């Protein structure tokens, strides 16, 4: 059976945020999905391009990445 339960990880344990009607000591398998920085995948091509260009600009400021200034997100 597959049941989705939202939980918060705190002090080494997963604390359910919604009721979970399982008997005590029931063994479960967890799949952890971490929230992304933007909250969801960015599908809009122009927004993706702007994010990539901002990332590349930050990378170019890093002096130990060779040839970083020769890369362009539009390529």
MDTraj code that builds the backbone (N, CA, C; nanometers):
import mdtraj as md
import numpy as np

residues = "UNK UNK UNK UNK UNK UNK UNK UNK UNK UNK UNK UNK UNK UNK UNK UNK UNK UNK UNK UNK UNK UNK UNK UNK UNK UNK UNK UNK UNK UNK UNK UNK UNK UNK UNK UNK UNK UNK UNK UNK UNK UNK UNK UNK UNK UNK UNK UNK UNK UNK UNK UNK UNK UNK UNK UNK UNK UNK UNK UNK UNK UNK UNK UNK UNK UNK UNK UNK UNK UNK UNK UNK UNK UNK UNK".split()
xyz = np.array([
    [0.0856, -0.1177, 0.0000],
    [0.0000, 0.0000, 0.0000],
    [0.0901, 0.1239, 0.0000],
    [0.0536, 0.2240, -0.0744],
    [0.1277, 0.3491, -0.0816],
    [0.0424, 0.4605, -0.0243],
    [0.0957, 0.5315, 0.0746],
    [0.0236, 0.6410, 0.1378],
    [0.1221, 0.7564, 0.1554],
    [0.0827, 0.8750, 0.1119],
    [0.1682, 0.9924, 0.1233],
    [0.1386, 1.0637, 0.2548],
    [0.2428, 1.0845, 0.3352],
    [0.2296, 1.1522, 0.4639],
    [0.3356, 1.2611, 0.4696],
    [0.2938, 1.3845, 0.4874],
    [0.3870, 1.4953, 0.5009],
    [0.4397, 1.4967, 0.6442],
    [0.5725, 1.5129, 0.6594],
    [0.6329, 1.5098, 0.7922],
    [0.7489, 1.6078, 0.7998],
    [0.7887, 1.6387, 0.9226],
    [0.9051, 1.7231, 0.9488],
    [1.0081, 1.6400, 1.0223],
    [1.1335, 1.6502, 0.9797],
    [1.2417, 1.5781, 1.0465],
    [1.2920, 1.6637, 1.1615],
    [1.2841, 1.6125, 1.2843],
    [1.3230, 1.6897, 1.4024],
    [1.3861, 1.5960, 1.5055],
    [1.5045, 1.6331, 1.5528],
    [1.5736, 1.5560, 1.6577],
    [1.5849, 1.4081, 1.6241],
    [1.6160, 1.3783, 1.4981],
    [1.6390, 1.2403, 1.4582],
    [1.5157, 1.1575, 1.4297],
    [1.3980, 1.2214, 1.4245],
    [1.2746, 1.1468, 1.3975],
    [1.1858, 1.2244, 1.3009],
    [1.1071, 1.1516, 1.2225],
    [1.0098, 1.2136, 1.1331],
    [0.8793, 1.2317, 1.2097],
    [0.8318, 1.3561, 1.2166],
    [0.7088, 1.3885, 1.2885],
    [0.5990, 1.4148, 1.1847],
    [0.4972, 1.3290, 1.1758],
    [0.3905, 1.3491, 1.0767],
    [0.3156, 1.4801, 1.1000],
    [0.2834, 1.5493, 0.9918],
    [0.2049, 1.6725, 0.9987],
    [0.0573, 1.6451, 0.9742],
    [0.0273, 1.5275, 0.9268],
    [-0.1106, 1.4858, 0.9037],
    [-0.1334, 1.3554, 0.9803],
    [-0.2576, 1.3238, 1.0135],
    [-0.2831, 1.1990, 1.0860],
    [-0.2320, 1.0776, 1.0085],
    [-0.1759, 0.9858, 1.0810],
    [-0.1225, 0.8640, 1.0209],
    [-0.1808, 0.7455, 1.0982],
    [-0.2788, 0.6804, 1.0390],
    [-0.3515, 0.5738, 1.1078],
    [-0.2831, 0.4385, 1.0900],
    [-0.1639, 0.4271, 1.1457],
    [-0.0914, 0.3006, 1.1412],
    [-0.0753, 0.2482, 1.2834],
    [-0.0797, 0.1175, 1.3004],
    [-0.0567, 0.0614, 1.4340],
    [0.0866, 0.0907, 1.4804],
    [0.1065, 0.1013, 1.6104],
    [0.2407, 0.1197, 1.6651],
    [0.3338, 0.0099, 1.6151],
    [0.4589, 0.0462, 1.5969],
    [0.5656, -0.0450, 1.5534],
    [0.5488, -0.0940, 1.4101],
    [0.4647, -0.0287, 1.3295],
    [0.4523, -0.0642, 1.1886],
    [0.5782, -0.0173, 1.1156],
    [0.6394, -0.1078, 1.0419],
    [0.7581, -0.0736, 0.9646],
    [0.7156, -0.0069, 0.8345],
    [0.7781, 0.1065, 0.8009],
    [0.7477, 0.1782, 0.6778],
    [0.8769, 0.2065, 0.6035],
    [0.8658, 0.2384, 0.4772],
    [0.9794, 0.2797, 0.3956],
    [0.9557, 0.4239, 0.3554],
    [1.0543, 0.5103, 0.3817],
    [1.0396, 0.6526, 0.3534],
    [1.1147, 0.6907, 0.2263],
    [1.0532, 0.7766, 0.1468],
    [1.1187, 0.8416, 0.0339],
    [1.1178, 0.9902, 0.0673],
    [1.2355, 1.0495, 0.0811],
    [1.2456, 1.1887, 0.1233],
    [1.2557, 1.2788, 0.0017],
    [1.1683, 1.3775, -0.0045],
    [1.1696, 1.4765, -0.1111],
    [1.1968, 1.6119, -0.0477],
    [1.3164, 1.6656, -0.0717],
    [1.3530, 1.7933, -0.0133],
    [1.2975, 1.9067, -0.0982],
    [1.2512, 2.0135, -0.0339],
    [1.2025, 2.1285, -0.1124],
    [1.3170, 2.1918, -0.1891],
    [1.2898, 2.2299, -0.3127],
    [1.3936, 2.2950, -0.3924],
    [1.4049, 2.4410, -0.3531],
    [1.5121, 2.5050, -0.3965],
    [1.5365, 2.6452, -0.3639],
    [1.4244, 2.7333, -0.4158],
    [1.3665, 2.6981, -0.5291],
    [1.2627, 2.7798, -0.5913],
    [1.1229, 2.7281, -0.5616],
    [1.1113, 2.6187, -0.4863],
    [0.9817, 2.5658, -0.4498],
    [0.9225, 2.4717, -0.5536],
    [0.9649, 2.4842, -0.6779],
    [0.9179, 2.3949, -0.7836],
    [1.0128, 2.4063, -0.9016],
    [1.0018, 2.3127, -0.9941],
    [1.0845, 2.3193, -1.1133],
    [1.0484, 2.4426, -1.1945],
    [1.1493, 2.5058, -1.2510],
    [1.1271, 2.6239, -1.3335],
    [1.1204, 2.5763, -1.4783],
    [1.0019, 2.5863, -1.5383],
    [0.9817, 2.5361, -1.6731],
    [0.9878, 2.6452, -1.7795],
    [0.9631, 2.7696, -1.7414],
    [0.9648, 2.8795, -1.8368],
    [1.1074, 2.8994, -1.8899],
    [1.1297, 2.8899, -2.0210],
    [1.2650, 2.9008, -2.0771],
    [1.3355, 3.0315, -2.0437],
    [1.2654, 3.1423, -2.0441],
    [1.3292, 3.2709, -2.0139],
    [1.3712, 3.2797, -1.8667],
    [1.2880, 3.2265, -1.7778],
    [1.3230, 3.2256, -1.6358],
    [1.4419, 3.1343, -1.6109],
    [1.4419, 3.0158, -1.6746],
    [1.5552, 2.9238, -1.6628],
    [1.6828, 2.9894, -1.7115],
    [1.6751, 3.0606, -1.8249],
    [1.7922, 3.1282, -1.8812],
    [1.8438, 3.2350, -1.7843],
    [1.7548, 3.3112, -1.7225],
    [1.7952, 3.4148, -1.6274],
    [1.8631, 3.3526, -1.5050],
    [1.8090, 3.2416, -1.4558],
    [1.8690, 3.1735, -1.3403],
    [2.0075, 3.1210, -1.3766],
    [2.0193, 3.0588, -1.4933],
    [2.1493, 3.0060, -1.5361],
    [2.2513, 3.1171, -1.5576],
    [2.2090, 3.2276, -1.6165],
    [2.3015, 3.3396, -1.6373],
    [2.3476, 3.3987, -1.5048],
    [2.2586, 3.4065, -1.4056],
    [2.2972, 3.4555, -1.2732],
    [2.3977, 3.3601, -1.2083],
    [2.3740, 3.2296, -1.2246],
    [2.4666, 3.1305, -1.1715],
    [2.6034, 3.1433, -1.2383],
    [2.6034, 3.1578, -1.3704],
    [2.7300, 3.1731, -1.4429],
    [2.8034, 3.2999, -1.4020],
    [2.7301, 3.4067, -1.3777],
    [2.7928, 3.5313, -1.3334],
    [2.8638, 3.5117, -1.1997],
    [2.7999, 3.4373, -1.1082],
    [2.8642, 3.4094, -0.9793],
    [2.9862, 3.3203, -0.9985],
    [2.9765, 3.2238, -1.0896],
    [3.0897, 3.1347, -1.1164],
    [3.2072, 3.2129, -1.1750],
    [3.1787, 3.3111, -1.2586],
    [3.2850, 3.3912, -1.3203],
    [3.3639, 3.4707, -1.2160],
    [3.2998, 3.5025, -1.1037],
    [3.3671, 3.5751, -0.9969],
    [3.4649, 3.4866, -0.9205],
    [3.4554, 3.3562, -0.9406],
    [3.5410, 3.2606, -0.8725],
    [3.6682, 3.2423, -0.9541],
    [3.7811, 3.2859, -0.9004],
    [3.9068, 3.2881, -0.9772],
    [3.9656, 3.1500, -1.0022],
    [3.9222, 3.0450, -0.9323],
    [3.9841, 2.9145, -0.9526],
    [3.9070, 2.8244, -1.0482],
    [3.8086, 2.8768, -1.1200],
    [3.7400, 2.7984, -1.2226],
    [3.7920, 2.8441, -1.3587],
    [3.8763, 2.7623, -1.4234],
    [3.9331, 2.8023, -1.5526],
    [3.8259, 2.8115, -1.6610],
    [3.8360, 2.9092, -1.7458],
    [3.7495, 2.9281, -1.8623],
    [3.6034, 2.9544, -1.8272],
    [3.5714, 2.9920, -1.7045],
    [3.4320, 3.0152, -1.6647],
    [3.3710, 3.1311, -1.7427],
    [3.4526, 3.2283, -1.7833],
    [3.3993, 3.3444, -1.8534],
    [3.3699, 3.3171, -1.9991],
    [3.4007, 3.1963, -2.0492],
    [3.3751, 3.1644, -2.1892],
    [3.2442, 3.0872, -2.2089],
    [3.1694, 3.0612, -2.1008],
    [3.0453, 2.9832, -2.1091],
    [2.9261, 3.0778, -2.1095],
    [2.8223, 3.0446, -2.1907],
    [2.7020, 3.1260, -2.1982],
    [2.5816, 3.0344, -2.1939],
    [2.4819, 3.0669, -2.1152],
    [2.3631, 2.9818, -2.0988],
    [2.2822, 2.9733, -2.2273],
    [2.2978, 3.0664, -2.3190],
    [2.2193, 3.0639, -2.4420],
    [2.2782, 2.9699, -2.5459],
    [2.3949, 2.9129, -2.5179],
    [2.4570, 2.8205, -2.6151],
    [2.3923, 2.6854, -2.6113],
])
top = md.Topology()
chain = top.add_chain()
for i, resn in enumerate(residues, 1):
    res = top.add_residue(resn, chain, resSeq=i)
    for name in ("N", "CA", "C"):
        top.add_atom(name, md.element.get_by_symbol(name[0]), res)
traj = md.Trajectory(xyz[None], top)
